[in-house]
């Protein structure tokens, strides 16, 4: 006891403290994120951060109302001439300070280890209520009650507004003047931003698209029977460790989604190059068809070496790649957009068998009438694409469709800075398919597209068929939901 007391009363050696601090500092260095053209210092001193903040305030105070802040992106179109901007959204660029409301939101979302703040509680309560009462706005609701529908949509509007605030918070943290705050908070804010994007797209999709409880196999209640006392191991069907599920408000929002038990869809490291670009994921609307056709046409021309081979019929590429899904299955189509407009999309088919029958009955005849083979105006390459349209609707093996009845297609512009939003876009579609009773989904990828194969493999897709689904060479990847 005497030795213990003397050791407690003995003042620590300052040289030991300094050496220990230096050793820890040498091991735990802050990462360097090159945000713009030049890399910021890895750990700026406090005085320098204060000076940068004060200089930023002076610069903004001396700026004209119509002048752009330094470091912000100009309005020049990028990525193939995309000039459209998101309504009600401004460009997130430059260095600035977090507002008081954003600081309160940040603190409320990351409050205490075992206690949520006001904003996190509101987020979880609204999502739980909207999920439980989604039958009010179901696609097959027989007797919708206007008062309850308005109540659901009003609460959904509040939830969507909070998700937009989280996206703006991520944008402000990345573009803030205090770089040390970015280094510490970015992984958490980025993760919550992606989860909020999925939840926001899901709530958007529920209104008028989800099948209500009155349906049979694909009912909402059957899909969410696990939202009670089930554990992680019960949900995934395997021996899942506790660390496989994230903690905090992001993890709880994830578990409220239909595919919340699929940790591989949500657990990814943040990108090495943070970007303050503002993204949004929402269901497809008919007005998006022109932008989507233009996007896939640009992607096709790039793969063909920039040759304009379909000048006579510029829509033939979009009609082949996107047309059937947008015309016959628009309820499972999602759009990815940034400040400049549409930059990606994912299309889904809930039941491939019934979709193929409808396509052969209505879509293929319409395309034959739109692109007649006779006449000199029809290009030879156009006829090849029409022939591929018919081959695209070829039959898949029953053994494949038994376990994987749904199909998807993902397209995004190569200018996409944050690759994680592509995963988030795909997750939004899988959430919708699972909510309406799908048990599995597959997609076909060319064997030479190694980047897409690696992308899907990391999201839990496994190779099912190789060159056996159709006459063309293609790898069929699938995953259970």
N, C-alpha and C positions, 0 to 999 in steps of 0.2 A: 504494500500500500504506500509505503514511504517513497519507494522508487517510482511508483505510478504518479504520485502527487508531484514529485520533483520533475518528472518528465512533462507533466501537464503545465507546471508553473514555469518551465524553462522557455525563454523566448526563442522563437525560431531564428535560425541563422539566415541572414539576408542573402548571403552568397548562395546558400542552398536554394532559396526561393527563386533567385534570379536564374540560376542554372536550370531549375526545374521548369520555370516559365519559358526559357529559351528552348528547352527540349520539346515541350508541348507545342510551342509555336512553330517549331521546325517540322513537326509531324502533321499538325492540323492546319495546313494552309488553306486559305479560302480559294475557291476555283476562280479562274479568270474567264469571263464571258465576253467575247468580242461582239458588242451589240451593234456597232456601226462599222465604219471603215477601219477605225483604229481601236485597239483593245484598251479598256480603262485599267487603272492600277488595281492590283489584286486586293489590297486592303488599304484604302486611303485613310490618312489620319483625320481625326475629328475636325481639326481646324480647317483642313482643306475642304471637307464636306460642307462645313458652315459657310465658307467663303463661296463655294459653288452655288449654294442655295441663295445666298444674298445677291450674288451676281445675276442669278436667274431672275430674282424678283425685280432687280433694277432693269434688266433687259425687257421683261414683260411690261413694266410700268412705263418705259419709254417707247414702247412699240405702238404703231398705229393700229386702229381697229382692223383694217383689212390686211395687215402685214402678217406673214407667216412667222412663227417662232423658229429660232435656229434649230436645225437638226430635224425639222419635220419634213414629211414627204410632200413633194409638190403634187399638183393635180394632174400631172402628165400621165397618160395611160401607159400601163405596163402589162406584160403577159398577153400580147396579141390584141391590144386596142381595147381593153376593158375600161370603159369610161363611166359606167353606171356606179352610183354610190348608194349605200344603204340608207333608206329614209330615216331621218332623225338621228343619224350617227355621224360623228366627225372623225377625222383622221387622228389617230393616237400617235403622236410623235413628239420629239423634243424632251427636254428634261424640265421637270417641275416639281411641285410639292403635292403631297396627298392632302385632300380636303379633310375637314373635320368629320364630315359624314362618312368618308371612306375609311378614316381611322377607326371610327366607331363600328363600322361594318367589319373591318378586319379583326378588331378585338372581340366582337360578338361571335364571329365564326370560329375563332381559336381562343376560347375563353379560359377554361380550366380543364385539367385532365378528366374529371368526372362530372363536369357541369358545363352546359352550353349557355352561350350568351343569348340576348334577346333575338338577334337576327337569325342565329342558328335554330333556335326553338321555333321561330315563325316559319323558317324554311321547311323543317321536318314536319311540323303540324299541318301545314298546307298541303304538302306532298302526300301525307298519309290520308288526309280527308279527300283530296281529289282522286286518289287511287281507290278509296273505299266507295265513293259515290259516283264513279264514272258511268254507272248504268244509266244515270240521268241523261247522258248525251250519247248513248250507245247507237251504233249504226242500225241495229235491228230493234230499237226500242219501239214498242207498239203504241203506247200512250204517253208521249212526252208531256211533262207538266211545265208550262212556260216559267212559272215562278221558280221551280227548282233548277231549271236549265239556266236561268239568269243568275241564280245564286252560285252555281258551279262555275260559270264563265267569269263571274266577278272575282271569285277566289282564285281562279286560274290566272286571271290578269294580274293579280297581286303577286302570285308566285313567279310568273314570267318576268315581271318588273324586278323582282329581287335577283333573279338569275342574270338579268342584264346588268344590274349593279355589280355583281360578282365579276362579270366579264370586264366591265370598266375598271374595277379595282385591279385586276391582273394587268390591264393596260397601263394604269397609272404607276403601279409598282415597278414594272419594267422600264418605263420612261421617266422614272423619278430621278431627282438630282442626287439623292443619297444612295450611292452605289453599294455601301455596306449593307443597307437594309435589303437591297435586291438580292445580294448573295445569301443572306440568312433566310429570307422569306419566300424566295422564288419557287423552290420545289413544292411548298405547301399551297401557295396561291395558284400555281400552274395546275396542280392536281385537282384542286377544287373547281377551277375554271372548266376543266374538261368534263368532270362529273356533272357540273351544272349545265353544260351544253347538252349532254345526253338527257338529263331530266327535263330540261326546257323543251327539247324536241319531242320528247315523249308526251308531255302534257299538251303540246300543240296537236300532236297526232291523235290523242284520245278523243277529241271533240268531233264526233260524227264518223269515226273510223273503227273504233273498238267494238267488238262483238259483246253484247250484254250477257248477263247470267242466264238468260232464257235459252241460249243455244246449248248444244250438246257437248261434243268432245272438245271443241275449241273455245270453251267458255272461259270467261275471265276468272271465275272463282276457282276453276280447276288449275289454272295457271298459277294462281297466287295462294294455293292452299298452304304453302310453306311460310306465309308471312305471319306466323304466330309464334310458337315455341320451338320451332325446328332449329337445330344447331347447324353449324357449317358442314359437319360431316354428313348430316342427313340430307342437306340440300344438294351437295355435289355428288353424292353417291359413292364417295371414296373417303379414305382416311385423311381428312384435311386438318392441318395443324392450325392453331389459332393465329399464327403470324401470316397465314395466307389471306386473311381479311384485314383490310385497312381499318384504322381507328379514326376517331374524330368524326366531325360532321360529314366529311367526304365519304367515309366508310358507311355511315348510316344511310345517307342518300343512296349509295350504291345498293345496299341490301333491300331498299324499298322498291327497286326496279325489278322487272321480271327476270333479268339475267344477272341479278346481283351476286349470285353464287359463283359466277365465272370470273375468278380473280385474274385470269390471264388477259381479260379484256380491259382491265382497269389498272393493273400494276405494271407500270413502265417507268424507266428513268426519264427525267426531264431532258429536253434537248440541250445540246451544248451551246447553242446560239439562241438565247431568248429573243423573242420578237414581240413588239407591242401592237402588232396588227390585230384588229378586232374581227373575230369570226362569229358567225351565226349559223346554226343548223335548224332547218324548219322543213315541214312537209312541202311537197311539190304543189304548185298552182299552175293552171293552164297558161298563164302569162309567161312562165319560165321556159316554155318550149323553144322559143326563138333563141334565147341565150344558150340553152343546152345544146341545140343543134349546131350553133356556131362554135361552141367549145369542142365538141367531138370532131367537128370538121377540121379545126386547127390541129388537134392531136393526130388525126389521120394524115393530114398533109405533111406533118413533121416526120412521121414514120415512112412516108413515101418519098422523102428527100425534097419536099417543097414543090412537087409537081402538081399542078392544078388539073387533075384528071377527070373531074366531074363538074366542069364549068356549066354545062348545059342543065344539069340537075343538081344544084348545090345541096338539096335536102336528102339526097339518096343515102348518104352516110348516116345521117341522123335517123332516117327511117329504118335503116338496118339495125343500128346499135341501140337506139333508144325508143323508136316508134312503137313497137308492140307493147312494151311495158307501160309507156305513158298513155297509150290509148286503152289498154285492156286491164291494167293493174296500177292505176295512178295512186291508190291509197297506200302503197308500199314504196313510194319514191320520196327521197329526201334530198334537199339542196344544201350545199355548203357555199357560203358567200362571205366575202370580206368587204372592206370599205369601197372597193372598186366594182363589186358585183359578183356574179356567179363564178366560182372557181372549182367546183366539184359537185358530184352527184353520186348517189347510190340507188340502184333500182332493185326491187325485190318482187318475187312471184311466190305467193303463198302455196298454191297447188299447181305444180307443173303439168300434171295430166290434163286437168280441165283447161288450163291456159293454152296448151298446145291445140286442143280441139277448137277453142274459140279463135285462135290465131289462124288455123287452116280454114275456118269457115268465113271469117270476115276480113282479117288483116291481109293475108296473101292475095285474095282477089282484088282488094282495093289497091294494092301495090302494082298488080299487073295492069290495072286500068290507068294508074298514074304514070307508069313507065312502059308504054307499049313497045313491043320489039320492032314493029314496022316503022319505016321512015328513017330519014338521015339524021334527025335531031338527036336520036338516042345514041349515046357513046357506048363503045364496046365495053369499057370498064364498068359503066352503069349496069349493063346486062349481067356482068359477072357478079356484081353486088346483089342484084335481084335474085340470082341463082343461089347465092350464099344465104339470102333471107330464108329461102325455102329449106335449105340444109340446116339452118339454125334451129328450126322447129322439128328436127329429127327426134326419134323416140329414144329415150334413155331406158336402161334395163330396169325391170321391176324391182330387182334386188336393191338398186340404188334408191329409187323413189320410195321404197317402203320405209327406209330409215331416214332419208333426206328428201322430204316431199317439196321443199322450197328451194328457190334458186336466187342468186344475186349477181349484180354487176356493179363494179366500182370504177369511176373515172374521175380524175383530178388533173388540173394543170400542173406541169412540172415546176412552175414558179412558186408553188406552195412552199412557204418558208418553214412552217411548223408542221412536220410530218405527223405529229400526234393528233392533229385534227382529222386526218384521214381515218385513224383508228376510231376516233370518237364518232365520226360519220357512219362508219360501218357498225359500230355498237348501237347507234340509234335505230338502224334498220333491224338488227337482231332483236332488240327490245320489242319492236312492234310485231315482228313475226312470232315471237314467243308469247306475247300477250294474246294473240288470236289463235293460239293452239298449235303452232308449228313445232314439230319435234326435232327437226334437223334441216340444215341448209347446205347447199353445195354451189360451187362455181367452177367454170372451166377456164384454164389458163394455158397459154402456149408454153411448151417446155423450154423455150429459149428465153422466156421472161423471168429471169432469175430474181430480179428485184421484187416482183409481185409474188412469186412463190415464197420468198423469204418473209415478206410482209404478212402473208396469210398464215404461214406456218407458226409465226410468233403469236398469232391470235387464236391458236388452237385448232386450225384446219389441218387435216391429215389427207394424204394421197389415197384416193379410193379407186380410181380407174386411170389407166394410161393408154390412150389410143383405142379404147374398147367401146366408148360411149357412142362414137360416130365414126364415119369414114375418115374424117380429118384427124390430124395429130393434135391431141389436146390432153392435158392433165386435169382430171376432175378431183378437186379438193372438197372435203366436206367436214362438218362438225355438228355434233348434237347440241340441242338447245335445252 
